[in-house]
Amino acid sequence: MEQDSRCGEMAVMFLAGLAVGAAAGLLLAPHSGSYTRRQLQNLAEDVTERMVGLVGDAKDAVDEAVEKGKGIVS
């Protein structure tokens, strides 16, 4: 159980690092402000979609574990 928690934490840290690195790269790139803002908006939308997917996967895993627990208790 503790191993699963660490994997989740590492995945979140990886995604956060990826987002920060991408944002820093965009901010330091020699593009216009409007282009950079569009890129940051697209990045934020992509990260949001991925996080929604991860949350859905986590919810499914918890639901499955609860059902298994109910089966064991019965």
N, C-alpha and C positions, 0 to 999 in steps of 0.2 A: 504494500500500500504506500509506504514511504517512497519507494522507487517511482511509482506513478506520479506522485506529487512533485518530485524533483524534475521529472521529464516535462511536466506541464510548466513548471517555473522556468526551465531552460528554454522551452519553446517561446514563452512570452518574452523572456529577456532577449532571445535572438531576434524576434520580430521588432521589439523596441529598438534594438541596436541597428537593425536594418533600416528602420524608419528614420532614426536620427542621422545615420550615415548618408542616406539618400537626401534628406533635407539639407544637410550641410553641403553636400555636393552641388545641389541645385542652387543654394544661396551663394556659393563661391563661383558658380559658372558665369561666364561673361554673356548673359542674356538680358533682355529687357525685363523690367519689373513685372509687366503684365504676363509675359511668357512664363516667368518663374512662378508667379502666383497660380497660374493655370496648372503648371506641373505639380506644385504643392497640393493643390486641390485634388488633382487626379490621384496623387499618392495617398492622400488622406482617405479618399473614397475606396481605393484598393485595400488599404490596411483595415478599414472598417468592414469591408466585405469578408476579408479573411478572418477577422476576429469574430464576426457573427457566425461564420462557419465553425470556428474552433469552439465557440460557446455551445453551438448546437451539438457538436460531437461530444463535448463534455456532458451535456444534459442527457444525451442518449446513453452514454456510458454509466452515468449515475442511475438512470432509470433501469438499465439492465441489471446493475448490481443490486438495486432494491428488489427487483423481481426474483433474482437468485436467492437473496436473503429471505424473502418471504417463502420461497420453496423449501429452503433448509429448515426454517422454523416450523413449517407445517409438517 
